[in-house]
Amino acid sequence: MPLIHAIDHINLVVSDLERSVKFYTEVLGFRVTRRARLKGDWIESIIGLKGINATGVYIVAPVGEPRLELLCFDNPREDAVSANSMATTIGVRHIALRVEDIQKAVQSSERSRGKNH
């Protein structure tokens, strides 16, 4: 039996939680499965920082897992660092989404531009 069975979730830190949720649900068709406040000793021990105060929204694609966890930190709050935005920076660079009709997906994404997503 393999040690790893599947990916459980992917964690994305976002600057505007409701805008991100709206994009993933209204444009990409994900569904919200849970909302949670993240604060206290348990999350501080996981992250390794004191004073953590965040909100998480868990979403899944129409066909299911793995889930995405969209997190927005009220404290501590960090802005994106330009060096971290470079394509060659070590870390997660993108998430690839499998779609049935690429043209339909592109059109949906283009229609959402300018709609505060």
N, C-alpha and C positions, 0 to 999 in steps of 0.2 A: 504494500500500500504506500503511495507517495506521501511524503511529509506535508506537502502543500496541496490542497485540493482546488483552490480558486482564489481570486482576489476578492477580499471582503468589501473594501471601500477605498476611495481616493479622496483625500482631504484637500480642498482648495480654499485658501484664505482670500477673501474678497473685500473690497473697500465699501461697497454699497450692497448690502445683503438683499434688500427687497428688489432692487434692480436686477441683480443676478438671478434671484428666484424667478422673477417675471420672464427673463430671457430663457432660462432653461425649461420652464413650464409652458409658456405661451408660444415661443418660437420653436423649441426643439421637442416639445411634447413629453418632457419628463413629468413625473408626479411627485408631490411632496408626501413623504411617509412619516416625518416627525420633525418637530421643532423643539429645541432645548436651550436653556440658559446654562452656560458653562462657567462656574465659579466655585471657589472653595479649595480646600486642601487637595482633593483628588485630582483636579485638573492642574493645579500648581505643581504637584509631584510628577505628573506626566510631562508637562511642558518645561519644567525647571525654572519657572519664574514666579515671583510673588505678585499678588494683586490681579490675577487673571480675571477678566470679566468679558465674556463673549457670548454670542448667540450663534447657534448652529441650526441649519436646516438640512435635513437628509432627503435626498431625491433619488429616484431611480428612473431609468429609461423605460419606455413603454413595454419592452419585452423583459424587463427585470434587472437583476443584479449584474455587476456590482453597483453599489450605491455611490453617489457623490455626496460628500459632506461639505457644504458651503459654510465657512466660518467667517464671522466678522468680529474683530476684537475691538471692544470699547476701551479696554485697558490691558496691557500697554498697546498703544496705537502706533504703528509704523507705516511710513509711506514707502512706496516702491523705490528701490534703489536702481538708478539707471544701469549700473554695471550688472545687476541681476537680470536685467531685461535682455541682455545680449544672448543671441542664439547659442553661443559657445560656452555660456556659464553652466557649471555642473549643477544638475538638479532636473526637476521635471520641466520639460520644454513644451510639451503639448499633450493633449489627449485626443486620440483618433476615435471618431464616432462612426459606426457602421450604419449605413442607410440603405434603403431599398431603391430609392430613386434620387440620384445625385442632383439632377436638374431641379426637381421639386424642392429639395432641401436648400439649394442655392437660392432659388426664387423666394422661398419663405424667409431666408436670412436677409436677402436684399430688401424685401418688403418691410422688415422690422426696423431698418435703419431710420434713425430720426424719430423713433417712437419711444424714446427714453428706455431702451433696453441696454 
